[in-house]
Every structure is written in C-alpha cells, then in structure tokens.
Amino acid sequence: MNFRKKIFNFHDYFKKNDFQTIIPKKTPRIVKIIIILISFFSLLSSILILVRPNFFFTFSLSIPGMQKKFFWQILTNFFIVPRPFVSFRYVIHTIFVLYLFWVFSIEIINFKGKKHYIFLLLTCSILSSMVALLFLNVFSFQFFNGADTLIYFLAISWLMLNRDAKFFILFTSIKAKWVIFSIMILNLLSSLSLEYYVYFATNISAIIIGYLYSLIVWKVNGPFNFLRKFEDAIIKIIKKHH
C-alpha cells in the first residue's frame, strides 16, 4: 500500500514540475519522412563509401559538387551523419542523432506548427550550408555532412521555446539549458581536438543561426537573462516595423 502511494506521489511531482517527456506520443508525417531519409542516406553512404564512393560524394556538401551544379547537396548533406564507415559506435551515434531529431522536431511542431517547422529547417539548413561551404574553402576540407548540425539549430530553437524547461536525470531536476549547452560544448571541443575545424565552425554558426531565427521570426526570448535587454530591443524593433 505504501509502495503504491510513493509511486502516485512521484508521478504527481513529475507532472507538477513540468519535466520534459522522453518519448513523444505522436509523430507527424514530415518528421517520419526525414528520419527515414537520414537513416537511409547515412547507413547506405557508410556501407558504399569503400565500394561506390561516388554515392557518398554526390550527396555530401563539397566545393567540387557546387562547381558541378549539384545544388541538391545544400539540403541532402543534412541527411548524412558524419564519420563514415559502419561500426557499432557509428550506429549508436546515428540512433542518438535520430532520437534527438525526433524529440526536438515534435516539440517544435507542437509549439509552432508544421509550416513554421519546415521553414525553420529550410532556412537554417541553407544558411548553415553556406557557412560550411565558406569553411570548406578556408580549411581545404573535402566534404561536409550536416545531420549533427541539424540537431544544433533544432536544439537551440527548442530551447528558445522552452527556456524554463527541466530534465529529470538520476532523480534530480536540471534546467534544460545547462544540459543542452553542456552537451554542445563537449561535442564542439571534441571536433576541435580532432581538428574537424569545418564542423566546429559550422556547428557554432548553427547555434547562432537557430538563436537568431527564433528571436527574429518567432520573437521569443532565450534562456539566458544576460541577453534579455538585447533580445527585448530586437523584438521591439521588429514589432515596430510590422
């Protein structure tokens, strides 16, 4: 009897404090389609890179690709998870990317609707690809794949809509902004240590693009109070000119 009471009280506590759920209840079709595309392009590219490398380089973003007018690379590179070659670590990484994409996408759609979600994806993807092309040229890197980058601007956009959200980790409530930025910083440092300068620079730009998009288009404040005056000024200017 006491055990049931504890479970009931814990459930009420979880709901009362508005912790974020781990598994969304319903998945929109657009999210399902993109998840299938990321899974297909990522795994097939990793399998075929040794046998048919042309498939990989046809859909990855590259300077030669742009010179050959493979303009679809601006979007298709976001369907490929970086670090090619199939391995257990790669599969786990891909599953984690797909899970984060799934959760953030559904939350954003629930808040802003499918049209805003699609416009967010297209705008941030195109701008991030432009930045990636710039750094591909600067660092003489062969190609860029942006499935990880997709998570950066989706995560920051989600955070702009849920600035006071909390995660429940190991029986402790932690503000979502600290969890998300901690993971981002660790990943950025990892890219830097591996000398993946294009990914490092592009992922930082994705954070900035996602932040500015949410601020300018959705007119929402971010999770950090020290930026509040700047954000309020921008939002005021935008509303004044509409």
RAMOCOR-V636800 format. One line per field, one symbol per residue. phi: phi as a letter, one per 20 degrees, with the letter a starting at -180 (. if undefined). psi: psi as a letter, one per 20 degrees, with the letter a starting at -180 (. if undefined). burial: + if it has 24 or more other C-alpha atoms within 12 Angstrom, else -. A space follows every 10 residues. Layout:
phi: ???
psi: ???
burial: ???
This chain:
phi: .fffffffff ffffffelff fecfecdfgg ffffffffff fffffffefe ecffffffde fbfgfffeme fffgdfffed ffmfnfbfff ffffffffff ggffffffff ednfffffff gfffffffff ffffffffel efbbcdfffg ffffffffff ecfdfcddcl mcecfgffff ffffffffff fffemefffg ffffffffff fffffeeeld eeedffefff ffffffffff ed
psi: ghghhggghg ghgghhjlqp qhoqhpoqgh ggghgggggg hgggghgihh gmihggihiq pqghghhjkm iihhhhhijp prmrpprggg ggggggghgg gggggggggh girhghgghg ggghggghhg gghghhggjl qgrppkhghg hghgghgghh ilhjqqqopl kpppphhhgg hggggghghg hghjkmhghg ghhghhgggh ghghgggilq qaiphijggg ghgghggghh j.
burial: ---------- --------++ ------+--- +--++-+++- ++++++---- -----+++++ +++-++---- --++++++++ +++++----- --++--++++ +++++++++- ------+--+ ++++++++++ ++++++---- --++++++++ ++++++++++ +++++++--- ----+++--+ ---+--++-- -----+++++ ++++++++++ ++++++++-+ +++------- +--++----- --
